[in-house]
Amino acid sequence: MEKIKIAVIGSQDFIQDLHSIEPHMTDIEIDPYTYQDPYQSKELIQHLKPCDAIFFSGALPYYYSKEICDQLSVPSLFLEQNEMAVASSLLSITYHKKIPIDRISIDLMEALYTKHVSMDIGISIPAAHVLEYKERLPYQLDLTSIVQYHYSLHQLGNTDVALTSIHAVYDRLKELGVPTERMVDPIRSLLNGFQKVKSIALLNKRKASTISAIYLSHDQSHQEFNQWLQSFTHDIQGSGQSIDEHTYLLHSTVGHIESLVSHHTFEELISRWNGRMKIGFGYGTTAIEAEQNAGIALRFAQNDPLGKCGYILTDDKNLLGPYPKEAKLQRLKNNHPKLFDIAKEIKISPGNLSKLIEFSRKRSSSQFTAAELTDYLQITRRSTERIIKKLVDHGSIRIVGEEMTYQQGRPRSIYELHLPF
């Protein structure tokens, strides 16, 4: 079985600590990258070799690098602190150094962990001795201020030792002569962290190789389209065939499509097309399923007022789009038994019913007009009115008022949805 390759970014001490758990991770290959200061992780990201996932030693290097990591095709995680890390660290200090807990200063991402440990063991940890830095991440956090926090408490005689979760702070406090200990990374936490990043890496690899189909509908000449299509096909590493003079079908993978739409590539590509362009992306476990989903996504694109746009329909019936404008999510799949029964009873599609509920969920007001629902569903006004009438007759939608128009004509009804969410 091929090993999952994980790029690990951390301090030299953290990388050294991993040797103790390597024998327990036979299916994982670690590629280490060390820094002196967590801010350097941003630079290390630029030089990573090909890997399946990135694992950071803590929150600080992760958040410093997050903006770059979000643009990569592989997932990234960091080793999270928890109550186990705090309890193990305090136990180590009190046992080996014989120092009471109330004489220890602590810095960590979330002070809540120390509160939980304090409650569990029935010992008070002074709030003034705990520094939380979660709200300062990433760029408002000054490591010098954390060093000064521990140093001042020690100089005033309020503490005997500093417990820090930041390796760079540990090194600086040592230079200042402050007795300091690093937060323990329990073996169980390390193993769980690597298993979690491995699972996410495997899921990402499977997802990236899932089949995708793409329907393209345009209104220009065949020759102009072929020139544009070459760039599009190259970017998604796809192949395809002409369906008719204005429609083309391509096949690629989910990984290539998500890379296309998550960066600015799709926006740049579609901006080069001068005419009308509608694109439906479909994901599926088979080519047939992917093509069916692409066809549904294309119909949403064709009903969208934007002249050039694309929609994605995933294999679990989540509709995303319109790209490149936004990635609004609509759920076309209805798993709720009661809603399925209602859809069957009213004789409307479960998909339309689910979309109606999503529409109501996302609005700041529970009330709406037929025009607003038409815009959201991207269907004709007549189709919307038929759906509303069925739901009104069933009692799932109620008329709660009227809205006067500024032009001549009848007042518009105001509706409210009455369905179980």
Buried (B, 14 or more C-beta within 10 A) or exposed (E): EEEBBBBBBBBEBBBEBBEEBEEEBEEBBBBBBBBEBBBBBBEBBEEBEEBBBBBBBBBBBBBBBBEBBEEBEBBBBBBBBBBBBBBBBBBBBBEEBEBEBEBBBBBBBBBEBBBBBBEEEEEEBBEEBBBBBEEBBBEEBEBEEBBBBBBEBBEEEBBBBBBBBBBBBBBBBEEBEBBBBBBBBBEEBBEBBBBBBBEBBBEBBEBBEBBBBBBBBBEBEEEEBEEBBEEBBEBBEBEBEBEEEBEBBBBBBBBBBBBBBBEEBBBEBBEEBEEBBBBBBBBBEEEEBBBBBBBBBBBBBBEBEBEBBBBBBBBEBBBBBBBBEEEBEBBBEBEBEEBBEBBEEBEBBBBBBBBBBBBBEEEEEEBBBBEBBBBBBBBEEEEBBEBBEBBBEBEBBEEEEEEEEEEEEEEBBBBBBBBEE
